[in-house]
Amino acid sequence: MIGIAKFLDTCSLHIARLVSFLLPVMILTVGLVVVLRYFFSSSSIMLQESVTYLHAFIFTMGIPYALKVDEHVRVDIFYSRFSQKKRDAVNLVGHLIFLLPLSLSILIFSWQYTLNSWRILEGSAEASGLPLIFILKSLIPLMATLLFLQGLSEISKCIGSLKTLSRKNAEGSLQKNAEGSLQKNAEGSLQKNAEGSLQKNAEGSND
């Protein structure tokens, strides 16, 4: 189970690293669009649409990694004050009740939408635009699938962490009980020895 979680985490990491190289490309493309428009009074629909494509790739493929490194947006009111065990429990419930059903819903509802786009090889509505709308729409079910798999990885890690914490708490309780028993036995032995010594001393004094 942990091995599968590590594999899924590695996949999310490599995908995020790949799409991260698109960020400087997107920045340069935006800069080029601005320069062409304001300095040369020229524009390119293809360049403008390529910014949308690049942004879509970066955003959708980066979501699973954001979940992996716990950098997704959360409404944090009590979470930061919780112990690790409570945090794991909150994350586990959240992934099971919200994340997995949401990812599955996106995948189901976007599937036919994407297939229809592939059937006609949908392109841009602009004559000089990119003829790759079907690729763009494919990012939706792909993102949902990757997010679902990363959610499974997070659930696995939460369960593993809760088991580890429970084991440590059980071991701590056993250790405390053992130390308490040893301390009581030691105190009992000392008390008996002290009473025995006092009794012998008293008997010696009487003789």
C-alpha positions as a Markdown table, in Angstrom:
| # | Residue | x | y | z |
|---|---|---|---|---|
| 1 | Met | 0.0 | 0.0 | 0.0 |
| 2 | Ile | 2.8 | 2.4 | 0.9 |
| 3 | Gly | 4.7 | 1.3 | -2.2 |
| 4 | Ile | 1.7 | 2.3 | -4.4 |
| 5 | Ala | 1.5 | 5.6 | -2.6 |
| 6 | Lys | 5.2 | 6.3 | -3.3 |
| 7 | Phe | 4.8 | 5.4 | -7.0 |
| 8 | Leu | 1.8 | 7.7 | -7.3 |
| 9 | Asp | 3.7 | 10.5 | -5.6 |
| 10 | Thr | 6.7 | 10.0 | -7.9 |
| 11 | Cys | 4.4 | 10.2 | -10.9 |
| 12 | Ser | 2.8 | 13.5 | -9.7 |
| 13 | Leu | 6.3 | 14.9 | -9.0 |
| 14 | His | 7.6 | 14.0 | -12.5 |
| 15 | Ile | 4.5 | 15.4 | -14.2 |
| 16 | Ala | 4.8 | 18.6 | -12.2 |
| 17 | Arg | 8.5 | 19.0 | -13.1 |
| 18 | Leu | 7.7 | 18.5 | -16.8 |
| 19 | Val | 4.9 | 21.1 | -16.9 |
| 20 | Ser | 7.0 | 23.5 | -14.9 |
| 21 | Phe | 9.2 | 24.0 | -18.0 |
| 22 | Leu | 6.1 | 25.4 | -19.7 |
| 23 | Leu | 5.9 | 28.3 | -17.3 |
| 24 | Pro | 8.8 | 30.3 | -18.7 |
| 25 | Val | 7.5 | 29.5 | -22.2 |
| 26 | Met | 4.1 | 30.9 | -21.3 |
| 27 | Ile | 5.8 | 34.1 | -19.8 |
| 28 | Leu | 7.8 | 34.6 | -23.0 |
| 29 | Thr | 4.8 | 34.1 | -25.2 |
| 30 | Val | 2.8 | 36.6 | -23.2 |
| 31 | Gly | 5.6 | 39.1 | -23.5 |
| 32 | Leu | 5.8 | 38.5 | -27.3 |
| 33 | Val | 2.1 | 39.0 | -27.7 |
| 34 | Val | 2.4 | 42.3 | -25.8 |
| 35 | Val | 5.4 | 43.5 | -27.8 |
| 36 | Leu | 3.7 | 42.6 | -31.1 |
| 37 | Arg | 0.5 | 44.4 | -30.2 |
| 38 | Tyr | 1.8 | 47.6 | -28.6 |
| 39 | Phe | 5.0 | 48.1 | -30.6 |
| 40 | Phe | 4.2 | 46.7 | -34.0 |
| 41 | Ser | 0.4 | 47.0 | -34.0 |
| 42 | Ser | 0.2 | 43.4 | -34.9 |
| 43 | Ser | -1.4 | 40.4 | -33.3 |
| 44 | Ser | -1.5 | 36.6 | -33.6 |
| 45 | Ile | -4.5 | 34.6 | -32.6 |
| 46 | Met | -2.3 | 31.5 | -32.6 |
| 47 | Leu | 0.1 | 33.0 | -30.1 |
| 48 | Gln | -2.8 | 34.3 | -27.9 |
| 49 | Glu | -4.5 | 30.9 | -27.9 |
| 50 | Ser | -1.1 | 29.2 | -27.1 |
| 51 | Val | -1.0 | 31.1 | -23.8 |
| 52 | Thr | -4.4 | 29.6 | -22.9 |
| 53 | Tyr | -3.1 | 26.1 | -23.8 |
| 54 | Leu | 0.0 | 26.5 | -21.8 |
| 55 | His | -1.9 | 27.9 | -18.8 |
| 56 | Ala | -4.3 | 25.0 | -19.0 |
| 57 | Phe | -1.5 | 22.4 | -19.0 |
| 58 | Ile | 0.3 | 24.0 | -16.1 |
| 59 | Phe | -2.8 | 24.4 | -14.0 |
| 60 | Thr | -4.5 | 21.0 | -14.6 |
| 61 | Met | -1.3 | 18.9 | -14.4 |
| 62 | Gly | 0.0 | 20.8 | -11.4 |
| 63 | Ile | -3.2 | 20.2 | -9.2 |
| 64 | Pro | -2.2 | 16.6 | -8.2 |
| 65 | Tyr | 1.3 | 17.8 | -7.1 |
| 66 | Ala | -0.2 | 20.7 | -5.1 |
| 67 | Leu | -2.3 | 18.1 | -3.2 |
| 68 | Lys | 0.8 | 15.9 | -2.7 |
| 69 | Val | 2.8 | 18.7 | -1.1 |
| 70 | Asp | -0.2 | 20.0 | 0.8 |
| 71 | Glu | -0.1 | 23.4 | -0.9 |
| 72 | His | -3.8 | 23.4 | -2.0 |
| 73 | Val | -6.1 | 26.0 | -0.7 |
| 74 | Arg | -7.8 | 25.1 | 2.5 |
| 75 | Val | -10.0 | 27.1 | 4.9 |
| 76 | Asp | -7.9 | 26.8 | 8.0 |
| 77 | Ile | -9.7 | 27.7 | 11.2 |
| 78 | Phe | -9.0 | 24.9 | 13.5 |
| 79 | Tyr | -6.7 | 22.6 | 11.4 |
| 80 | Ser | -3.5 | 24.3 | 12.4 |
| 81 | Arg | -4.2 | 23.8 | 16.1 |
| 82 | Phe | -4.9 | 20.1 | 15.7 |
| 83 | Ser | -2.5 | 17.4 | 16.7 |
| 84 | Gln | -1.0 | 15.2 | 13.9 |
| 85 | Lys | -3.5 | 12.5 | 14.6 |
| 86 | Lys | -6.5 | 14.8 | 14.3 |
| 87 | Arg | -5.0 | 16.3 | 11.1 |
| 88 | Asp | -4.7 | 12.9 | 9.6 |
| 89 | Ala | -8.3 | 12.1 | 10.5 |
| 90 | Val | -9.6 | 15.3 | 9.0 |
| 91 | Asn | -7.6 | 14.7 | 5.8 |
| 92 | Leu | -8.8 | 11.2 | 5.6 |
| 93 | Val | -12.5 | 12.1 | 5.9 |
| 94 | Gly | -12.0 | 15.0 | 3.5 |
| 95 | His | -10.4 | 12.9 | 0.8 |
| 96 | Leu | -13.0 | 10.1 | 1.2 |
| 97 | Ile | -16.1 | 12.4 | 1.3 |
| 98 | Phe | -15.1 | 15.3 | -0.9 |
| 99 | Leu | -12.0 | 14.7 | -3.1 |
| 100 | Leu | -12.7 | 11.2 | -4.5 |
| 101 | Pro | -16.4 | 11.8 | -5.3 |
| 102 | Leu | -15.6 | 15.2 | -6.9 |
| 103 | Ser | -12.7 | 13.8 | -9.0 |
| 104 | Leu | -14.9 | 10.9 | -10.1 |
| 105 | Ser | -17.8 | 13.2 | -11.0 |
| 106 | Ile | -15.5 | 15.4 | -13.1 |
| 107 | Leu | -14.2 | 12.4 | -14.9 |
| 108 | Ile | -17.7 | 11.0 | -15.6 |
| 109 | Phe | -19.3 | 14.2 | -16.7 |
| 110 | Ser | -16.3 | 15.3 | -18.9 |
| 111 | Trp | -15.8 | 11.9 | -20.6 |
| 112 | Gln | -18.5 | 12.2 | -23.3 |
| 113 | Tyr | -17.8 | 15.9 | -23.7 |
| 114 | Thr | -14.2 | 15.1 | -24.5 |
| 115 | Leu | -15.1 | 12.1 | -26.8 |
| 116 | Asn | -17.4 | 14.4 | -28.8 |
| 117 | Ser | -14.5 | 16.8 | -29.3 |
| 118 | Trp | -12.2 | 14.0 | -30.4 |
| 119 | Arg | -14.8 | 12.6 | -32.9 |
| 120 | Ile | -14.7 | 15.9 | -34.9 |
| 121 | Leu | -11.1 | 16.8 | -34.0 |
| 122 | Glu | -12.4 | 20.1 | -32.7 |
| 123 | Gly | -10.3 | 23.1 | -33.5 |
| 124 | Ser | -10.4 | 26.8 | -32.8 |
| 125 | Ala | -13.4 | 28.9 | -33.7 |
| 126 | Glu | -10.9 | 31.4 | -35.2 |
| 127 | Ala | -9.6 | 30.7 | -38.7 |
| 128 | Ser | -6.0 | 31.3 | -37.7 |
| 129 | Gly | -6.3 | 29.7 | -34.2 |
| 130 | Leu | -4.9 | 26.4 | -33.0 |
| 131 | Pro | -6.8 | 23.3 | -34.3 |
| 132 | Leu | -6.3 | 21.5 | -31.0 |
| 133 | Ile | -9.3 | 22.2 | -28.9 |
| 134 | Phe | -9.8 | 18.4 | -28.5 |
| 135 | Ile | -6.4 | 18.2 | -26.9 |
| 136 | Leu | -7.3 | 21.0 | -24.5 |
| 137 | Lys | -10.5 | 19.4 | -23.5 |
| 138 | Ser | -8.7 | 16.1 | -22.9 |
| 139 | Leu | -6.9 | 17.8 | -19.9 |
| 140 | Ile | -10.2 | 17.8 | -17.9 |
| 141 | Pro | -10.6 | 14.0 | -17.6 |
| 142 | Leu | -6.8 | 13.5 | -17.4 |
| 143 | Met | -6.7 | 16.0 | -14.5 |
| 144 | Ala | -9.6 | 14.3 | -12.8 |
| 145 | Thr | -7.9 | 10.9 | -13.1 |
| 146 | Leu | -4.6 | 12.1 | -11.8 |
| 147 | Leu | -6.3 | 13.9 | -8.9 |
| 148 | Phe | -8.3 | 10.8 | -8.0 |
| 149 | Leu | -5.1 | 8.7 | -8.0 |
| 150 | Gln | -3.2 | 11.2 | -5.9 |
| 151 | Gly | -6.2 | 11.2 | -3.5 |
| 152 | Leu | -5.8 | 7.5 | -3.1 |
| 153 | Ser | -2.1 | 8.0 | -2.3 |
| 154 | Glu | -3.0 | 10.6 | 0.3 |
| 155 | Ile | -5.6 | 8.3 | 1.9 |
| 156 | Ser | -3.0 | 5.6 | 2.1 |
| 157 | Lys | -0.6 | 7.9 | 3.8 |
| 158 | Cys | -3.2 | 9.1 | 6.2 |
| 159 | Ile | -4.1 | 5.5 | 7.2 |
| 160 | Gly | -0.4 | 4.6 | 7.6 |
| 161 | Ser | 0.2 | 7.7 | 9.7 |
| 162 | Leu | -2.8 | 7.0 | 11.9 |
| 163 | Lys | -1.6 | 3.4 | 12.4 |
| 164 | Thr | 1.9 | 4.5 | 13.3 |
| 165 | Leu | 0.6 | 7.1 | 15.8 |
| 166 | Ser | -1.7 | 4.6 | 17.4 |
| 167 | Arg | 1.1 | 2.1 | 17.6 |
| 168 | Lys | 3.4 | 4.7 | 19.2 |
| 169 | Asn | 0.6 | 5.7 | 21.7 |
| 170 | Ala | 0.0 | 2.0 | 22.6 |
| 171 | Glu | 3.8 | 1.5 | 23.1 |
| 172 | Gly | 3.9 | 4.6 | 25.2 |
| 173 | Ser | 1.1 | 3.4 | 27.3 |
| 174 | Leu | 2.7 | 0.0 | 27.8 |
| 175 | Gln | 6.0 | 1.6 | 28.7 |
| 176 | Lys | 4.3 | 3.9 | 31.2 |
| 177 | Asn | 2.5 | 1.0 | 32.7 |
| 178 | Ala | 5.7 | -1.0 | 32.9 |
| 179 | Glu | 7.6 | 1.8 | 34.4 |
| 180 | Gly | 4.8 | 2.4 | 36.9 |
| 181 | Ser | 4.7 | -1.3 | 37.9 |
| 182 | Leu | 8.5 | -1.3 | 38.3 |
| 183 | Gln | 8.4 | 1.8 | 40.4 |
| 184 | Lys | 5.6 | 0.4 | 42.6 |
| 185 | Asn | 7.5 | -2.9 | 43.0 |
| 186 | Ala | 10.7 | -1.0 | 43.8 |
| 187 | Glu | 8.9 | 1.2 | 46.3 |
| 188 | Gly | 7.3 | -1.9 | 47.8 |
| 189 | Ser | 10.6 | -3.7 | 48.1 |
| 190 | Leu | 12.2 | -0.7 | 49.8 |
| 191 | Gln | 9.3 | -0.3 | 52.2 |
| 192 | Lys | 9.5 | -4.0 | 53.1 |
| 193 | Asn | 13.2 | -3.9 | 53.6 |
| 194 | Ala | 12.9 | -0.8 | 55.7 |
| 195 | Glu | 10.2 | -2.3 | 57.8 |
| 196 | Gly | 12.3 | -5.5 | 58.2 |
| 197 | Ser | 15.3 | -3.5 | 59.3 |
| 198 | Leu | 13.3 | -1.5 | 61.8 |
| 199 | Gln | 11.8 | -4.7 | 63.2 |
| 200 | Lys | 15.2 | -6.4 | 63.5 |
| 201 | Asn | 16.6 | -3.3 | 65.2 |
| 202 | Ala | 13.7 | -3.2 | 67.6 |
| 203 | Glu | 14.1 | -6.9 | 68.4 |
| 204 | Gly | 17.8 | -6.4 | 69.0 |
| 205 | Ser | 17.1 | -3.5 | 71.3 |
| 206 | Asn | 14.6 | -5.6 | 73.3 |
| 207 | Asp | 17.2 | -8.4 | 73.7 |
